[in-house]
């Protein structure tokens, strides 16, 4: 028995069942996958990989800390292992299993050239900056300032705004805005600034994303509902006050601590980067 961060846990001699999900777990997750993946036979082609998910590193990152016992969703009971000083403790074994499964999924999708959208707009814990970093590193689209209602469900309007955004950027680069009257130029610059703020992370997106990764279910509930409406597969980081049934693949973890979010996103980013660099992605860009 080892003491880490004041929490007594039992560290197993073998962590194979943590890093490589059991067959029963694969079956249960397969049932939760949306028709988008089932129709394409994704599960049969996917292979389980080793992603070096270490329990001690998760403890150091504070992944196991949940919300207060008074602020919890009863549906999260299977993912909670204990209560400590009025706070729920997340079962890290389950977290590691779901995270490993999510890494396998994004690796396969990236190897097939699928497009990802990472959503995280919470400013209180600097998650927005971390989302921008992850999107840049993994060459994904992101929304980290504010989710505009209808961004996906009303894609035609979003696409029109993106075209306007690209046109204004081109005019600014070519110096055409400087030739306009000051009043008109100032108005267009303000419009360009707003578009850059809210659509800058998706300026190269030409269609709906294939997979959406959501950092905080409560904060990004509107984005999650739009994905559910359109049938877009979602991978969602959920805390003890969230509903695990809403997302297609939920990862129970602390969604408030920046170290916890960094740990989860880093694993997913590594999986996406490895998938993009695989041979199948190079053959089918």
DAMO-V790567 format. One record per pair of residues at least 4 apart in sequence whose C-alpha atoms are under 6 Angstrom apart, sorted by the first residue. I is the first residue (numbers start at 1). J is the second residue. D is the distance in whole Angstrom. If there is no record, write none. Layout:
# DAMO-V790567
[[I	J	D] [I	J	D]]
This chain:
# DAMO-V790567
[[1	10	5] [3	7	6] [3	8	5] [16	20	6] [17	21	6] [18	93	6] [18	96	6] [18	97	6] [21	97	5] [26	30	6] [32	248	6] [33	248	6] [35	39	6] [37	42	5] [58	63	5] [61	259	5] [61	260	5] [62	260	6] [63	253	5] [63	254	5] [63	260	5] [64	89	5] [64	90	5] [65	89	5] [65	254	6] [66	88	5] [66	89	6] [66	239	6] [66	240	5] [66	254	6] [67	87	6] [67	240	6] [68	86	6] [68	87	4] [69	86	6] [69	87	5] [69	88	6] [71	241	6] [72	240	5] [72	241	4] [73	241	5] [73	242	6] [76	240	6] [79	90	6] [79	91	5] [80	89	6] [80	90	4] [80	91	5] [81	89	6] [81	90	6] [81	91	5] [82	89	5] [83	87	6] [83	88	5] [83	89	6] [92	96	6] [95	99	6] [95	251	6] [95	252	5] [96	100	6] [98	251	6] [99	251	6] [103	107	6] [103	268	5] [103	271	5] [106	110	6] [106	272	6] [107	271	5] [107	272	5] [107	275	4] [109	114	5] [110	114	5] [110	272	6] [110	275	5] [110	276	5] [111	275	4] [111	276	5] [111	278	6] [111	280	6] [111	281	4] [112	281	5] [113	281	6] [113	285	6] [114	210	6] [115	209	5] [115	210	5] [116	140	5] [116	209	6] [116	211	5] [116	212	6] [117	141	5] [117	142	5] [117	212	5] [118	142	5] [118	212	6] [118	213	5] [119	142	6] [119	143	5] [119	214	5] [120	128	6] [120	144	5] [120	215	5] [121	128	5] [121	144	4] [121	145	5] [121	146	6] [122	127	6] [122	128	6] [123	128	6] [128	144	5] [135	139	6] [135	140	5] [135	141	6] [135	142	6] [138	269	6] [138	273	6] [141	201	6] [141	202	5] [142	201	5] [142	202	6] [143	201	6] [150	154	5] [151	155	6] [151	158	6] [153	226	6] [155	159	6] [171	176	5] [172	177	6] [177	185	5] [180	185	6] [182	186	6] [195	199	5] [196	200	4] [199	203	6] [211	233	5] [211	234	6] [212	234	5] [213	234	6] [213	235	5] [213	236	6] [214	236	5] [215	237	5] [216	220	6] [216	237	6] [217	221	6] [227	231	6] [227	232	5] [234	247	6] [234	248	5] [235	249	5] [235	250	6] [236	247	6] [236	250	5] [237	250	6] [237	251	5] [238	242	6] [238	251	6] [238	252	5] [238	253	6] [239	252	6] [239	253	5] [239	254	5] [239	255	6] [244	250	6] [254	260	6] [258	262	6] [262	266	6] [265	269	6] [276	281	6] [281	285	5]]
